[in-house]
Amino acid sequence: MNQFFSADDVSDFSSLMEDALALKQHPFAFSDLGKGKTLGLVFFNPSLRTRLSSQKAAHHLGLHVLSINVNQEGWVIETQDGVVMDGVAGEHIKEAAGVLGQYCDIIGIRCFPSLKDRETDYREEVLHKFARYSQRPIISLESATGHPLQGFADVMTIIERQRRPKPKVVLTWAPQVKALPQAVPNSFAQWTLKAGFDLTIVHPKGYELDERFTRGATILHDQDEALAGADFVYAKNWSSYQQYGQILCEDRSWTITEEKMQKTNQGYFMHCLPVRRNLKVTDAVLDSPRSLVLQQAHNRIFAAQAVMKRMLESM
């Protein structure tokens, strides 16, 4: 495995999932695999779970970790080619990635979208340029279009809790106070469909996601209809894909409540975190025994570890 940008980079889903589940039981089983090698973590944006789970996963594999918040701890990086660098950027991505390639054996990149230009954001230039100029395996730690480690950990959580072979999984839009990218819902849909689950996506009109991530899912606009009989409910906000980056709805009746969860099949609640309490979901749901948010966060370690293990084994 030379890159991990989305579920499409996984050739054998079942095998990788088995690895993650086994690593959760025996996290130090391959503690010598990364000996003498270095993981570089590059953050263009803030992080809590992604940073710490990646560091923990690396520790389990014996990897040394270097981490940097670019544009804060280092030079502001220019990502476009052919520009005259007479502005705030002090270093070009060609040199920055090239240097990191000399220092690191695997590189993780976290880079959010501008939410202004869909075509540019969805080209994922930062990820692809780091891969080209570093010549190292690259892991997406979230980007404009996806959050593959989160999607992997989410499906892992569902597998651990599923009560029937093909559970009904509902991804529901939830209100938010600012525009958010489509990365998490894109990846959740992609990984859930790859796992063969019955996926329903429900959202207000105008919030349709890119079909390449949702093909095979049932799309609804009535939240009560979608929640009926659900085994898992995943709440997440995203801005419009068609009217790119715009907030088209602020309807707080989409907040997940105890009353709404009662429509489900004793369903579990899921969210990637961080979550705005009593906006996306009420305290009562989030604090209930059927909330899986901490289990999802825990599984982030082993999702990352399984991917790093595959990359190390390919070296």
Buried (B, 14 or more C-beta within 10 A) or exposed (E): BBBBBBBEBBEEBEEBBEBBBBBBEEBEEBBEBBEEBBBBBBBBBEBEBBBEBBBBBBBBBBBBBEBBBBBEEEBEBBBEEEEEEEEEBEBBBBEBBBBBBEEBBBBBBBBBBEBEEBEEBBEBBBBEBBBEBBEBBBBBBBBBBBBBBBBBBBBBBBBEBBEEEEBBBBBBBBBBEEBBBBBBBBBBBBBBBBBEBBBBBBBBEBBBBBEEBBEBBEBBBEBEEBBBEBBBBBBBBBBBBEEBBEBBBEEEEBBBEEEBBEBBBEBBBBBBBEBBEBBBBBEBBBEEEBBBBEBBBBBBBBBBBBBBBBBBEEE
